[in-house]
Amino acid sequence: MNGAVRVLVMLVGLTGASGVALGALAAHRVSDPALATAAHMLLIHAAASLGVLAVAARSGRPLIALLAAGLLLAGAALFAGDIALRAITGHRLFPLAAPTGGSTMIAGWLTLALAGLVGRRAGTG
């Protein structure tokens, strides 16, 4: 496993763990439903990113898929981080952090679509 993939796998683990922790916080301590949304986004995008990394490992051209995984994870962290911070402290990361994170997640999904198109054209699956 190369260095970039190891870092992404570590980030997947941290993203999933953060999703579980925020879900527990939402269920037991903080009554803001936005916190559950943040947890949900983290968990979905951690699982999706792990799948994208598996696809990248089997690809002859993994760079686009690795970029997609990075965008998914970064977007989920921005989106959920801003929502969680607002729910817990009333402050935000920075103006428009959540929408920036959402747009980054969308870019990650579109990059994954591109990875499939490029892989297919290159004959690598």
Disulfide bonds with the S-S distance in Angstrom:
none
